[in-house]
Amino acid sequence: MLAETICSAVSAAGLGIAALTAYRKRFLAATRIAAYSLVPVALVMTGVVQWVSGIVFKPTVWIGFGLLGVAWLLFLTTRAVERRGLGKKAGRTPEAVAPAASAPSLGAGTGSRPQDAGSRKPAAAADAGEDFSDIEAILKKHGI
């Protein structure tokens, strides 16, 4: 009852201000003020004010909002733990993409002397063949 009275008083004051604004020949602003001042009365007539005041003054509603907040926080916490990887089992290791493929060869690593550069060219061709065999093994595994 108190909320309805306050809304009616706010609307009456707004309509008074709209009338004064229209008297000063500012009709567009007066129309806008009148529209805003009719909103509280409309909310009272539709029952929204009574519904909102019923929500605000009931403790069970506030407990329900609190439980929703706790559930939301628990959900976010589990998502954060899952993303950081803390929820995985301790003995579990990630599986390899191609367990049958050999490791790529990186060459002999003897150094970068100019004499070795000429002798390494045939070895580079052999390494390229091995790299393609690894790629072929991966593609065959995936059926490509």
N, C-alpha and C positions, 0 to 999 in steps of 0.2 A: 504494500500500500504506500509506503514511504517512497519507494523508487518510482512508482507511477506519478506521484505528486511532484517529485523533483523533475521528472521528464516533462510533465505538463508545464511547469513553471519555466523551464529552459526554452521550451517551444514558444510560449507566450512572449518571453523576453526577446527571442529571435525575431518573431513576427513584428514586434514593436520597433526593433532596430531596422527591419526591412521597410517598414512604413516611413520612418524618418529618412532613410536613404532614398526612397522613391520621391519623397517631398522635395529633396534636393536635386531632383531631375537626373538621378543616376539609376535608371531603370534596370540596366543589365546587372549591376551589382545588387540592387534590391531583390531582383528575382533570384539571384544566386543565394543570397542570405535567407530568403523565404524557403527555398528548397532545403537548405541545411537545417533550418529550424523546424521543419515538418518531420524530419527523420525520428527524433525521440518519441513524438506522439504515435507515429506509425509503428515503432517498435513496441510501444505499450499496447497498442490495439491488436497486434499480431500475437502477443503473448511471449515474445522473445525476452522481455525484461523479467517476467515472472520465472521463466525457465532458467535464465542466467542467475537470478538471485537464489533460486533453489539449488543450483550447483555450488554457488559460492559459500552458502551457509550450512552445507551438509558435510560433516567430518568424513563420512564413508566415501564421498567423492574425492576428497583430498587424499585419503589413503589409497584409493584406486589410482590416482595420478602418480603417487609415490611409487606404487608397485610397478606401474608402467615404466617409470624412470629407472628403477632397479633392473628390470628386465632388459631395457635398452643398454644400460651400462654393462651388464653381463654379456650381452651379444657382442658389443664392441670389444670387450676384453678378450673374448675367445677369438675373434677375428684377428686382433693384434698379435696374440700369442701364436696363432696359426701362421701368420705371415712371417714372423721372425724365425719360425722353425723350432720353437721351444717345445711344441707339442708332439714331435716325432719320437719314435721309439729309439732308445739308446743304441741297440745293437744293429740297427738297420743301416745299410749303406746304399747309396744310390746305384741303380743299375746302369751298366754301360749301354750306349746306343747300339754299337756293333761289337759285341764281345768277341766274335771270331776274327775281326780285323786286326792286323798287326799294327804296332806303333809306327808312326812315320819316321823315316830315317833322316837324320840331320847332317849326314856327311861325316868324314873322318875327323874334322876339326884340327888339322895339323898345323894350321897357321895361315898367314896371308902373305907369304913370300911370292915374288913374281915368278920364280921357277915352278912353284906348285900350281900356279894358275893354269899353265899349259897342260900339266899332267892330270888335272881334275876334270877336264871337259868330258872325257869318256865316262868317268864315274857319275857325272851329273846326268848323263843320258840314261844310265842304268837305274839311278835313283828315281828318275821320272817314270820309268816303267813300273817300279814298285809302288809309287804313289797312285798311279792309275789302277793298279790291281786292288789297292785298298778302296778306292772310290767304287770300282766295279763290284767289290764284295758288299759294300754298303747298299748300292743300288739293287743288287740281286736280292739282298735281304728284304728290302721294301717292295720288291716285285716290279721294279722299273726297268 
